[in-house]
Amino acid sequence: QVQLVESGGGLVQPGGSLRLSCAASGSIFRVVPMGWYRQAPGKQRELVARISSSGTTNYADSVKGRFTISRDNGKNTVYLQMNSLKPEDTAHYYCNTDSRIPSLGLWTWGQGTQVTVSS
């Protein structure tokens, strides 16, 4: 069973930046499309960024141009660089397999990391 450990969240002012990391156990990681998700209080979890095993990326309109997803298969890690943060980006952030590919199945969710954007 793959374990996911997210880190890098925190409190940041509007316009600031954060870099999230997600470390995955198991060598299968390097061949699996991954995604970053977020869930704000009272809202459903949403997929905000996706990356294929070879590095092709896609973004939700709400984060396009501000967030960048990347991966280091040698380190079994996927990253989310978040720039120009807005209060509406406040949420708990998680990584997992790309849910747009149902055949992958989701792994057990990690604990996630909290991002709070506030002045």
Secondary structure, DSSP 8 states (H G I E B T S, - for coil): ---EEEE--EEE-TT--EEEEEEE-SGGGGGS-EEEEEE-TTS--EEEEEE-TT--EEE-TTTTTTEEEEEEGGGTEEEEEE-S--GGG-EEEEEEE-TTSGGG--------EEEEE--
